Amino acid sequence: MSRPAAGSSPRPLEGGGRGGAKPRDYFRRRLRSFGHAFRGGRTLVATQPNARVHAAATVAVTALGLALGIDRLEWVALAVAMALVWLAEALNTAVELLADEVTLERRVRIGQAKDVAAFGVLAAAIGAAAVGLLVFAPRLFDSGR
């Protein structure tokens, strides 16, 4: 089954409404929703050069964390920071794609919306870099260790 067309209502649950769907159908729909999400991730990485930079940074940070043996709380901080960058990049891309679908002509408010979304990515990336420095700098530059 494909996604509902834009502007159409989603298909009602089988079995008469909320909670009436067969468990097997419920889980099939959940699995299908993961498929849509992973397709979005592929689109993000395939079409956005900055997403590929984020992917490389994610791999590098993970490898460095493993090599340096960081502790659990440091992993939590890095994981949250990386997730926020990916979230911001995905939302920025969604805003850009939707805005470009509306019109390719320059419009002030669409430009402002794109700029605000781009700032979200920048703010998340700066925050993630700060977390990375706080976690890694003492291990890399502290000669007393």
N, C-alpha and C positions, 0 to 999 in steps of 0.2 A: 504494500500500500504506500502511496506517496503522500507527501504533506498536503494539507488542504490548500487550495488556491488562495491567493491574496484576497482578503475581503470576505472570504467564505467562513462559515461557522465550522468549528471542528466537529468531527464525527461523534455523535453521542455514544456513551458507554453502552455496550451490549448488556442485556439483562435488565433493562428498565431504569437506568440512571445511576446515580452515585453509589458506588460500592456494589453494584449489581453485576459487574463484569466478572467473567470467569477468571480465576487467578492466572491461568495460562495466558489469556489474552492481555491481562494487565502486564505481566512480565515481558511479553513480546513487545508491547508498546514501549516499555522502559528501555529495553535493549535497542529498539529502533531509535529512541531519543539519544542514546549514547552514540549511535552511528552518525546522527546529524551533528552532534557536538564534535566528533573526531573529524568529520568532513570540514567543519568550520575551522578546526585547527590546521588541517592540511591547506585550506584556502589561505589562511592567515600567513603561514610560513612560505607558501608558494608565491604569494603576490606582494608581500611586504618585506622590503630589504631590511628594515629595522627589526622585524620579527626574527630574521635569520641572525642578526647581531645578538638579540636576546637569547636565541637558542645556543649560540656559541658561548655566551656568557654563562648561561645555565650549566652547560657541560663543564666549563672551566671552573666555576665556583664549586660545583659538586666534586670534581676531581681534586681540587685543592683542599677542600674540606676533608675528603677521605685521606689524602696524603698527610695532612697535618694532624689528623685524629682529633678534630674538634669535638666538644662535648654536646650533649643532648640539647641544652638550652640554646647553644650557638646554632645548631641545626634548625631549631624552631625559628630563630630569628631570620636565618638565611632563607628558609622555605617560605616564610610569610612574605619576605621582601621580594623573592623571585615571583611568587604567585601574584603579588600586587602589580608587578611590572607586566606580567603576561595579561592580567585582567585589564589593565589600562590600555595596553596595546590592542587587545581584542575589541574593547569598546570604542577606541579611537578608529579602528578600521571599520567597524560597523557604522559609526557615524559618517565616515567618509563615503562608504559604499551607498548608504541610504541617501545622503545628500546628492551624490552624483547621479543616482537614479531619478531624483526629483528634477534636477536640471544641471547641465554642464556650464550654463552661463554664470558669470560672476554675480553673486548676490551678497550684500553686506552681511545679513544675519546668518546665511549659510557659512560664509567665511568665518564669522565669529564663532559659530558652533564648532567648526573644524579646528579653529585655533584653541578653543577651550579644551577640546578633547586631546589635542596634541600636548597642551600644557599638563594634562593629567598624566600622560606618559612621561614627560620630563620630570615632573615632581616625584613620581614613583621611582624612576631610574636614579634620581639624586638620592632619594631615601635609601634605595637598595645599595648604592655605592657607599653611603655612610655606614650602613650595617656591615657591609663587606670590610670596610676599613677597621671598624671596631672589632670585628672578629679576627681578621687576618693580620693586621699590622703588628699587634704585640708578638705574634708568633714569628713573623718574618723579619722584624726589625729590632726586637729586644735582644741585645747581645748578652744580657744577664741570665738568659734561660739556658 
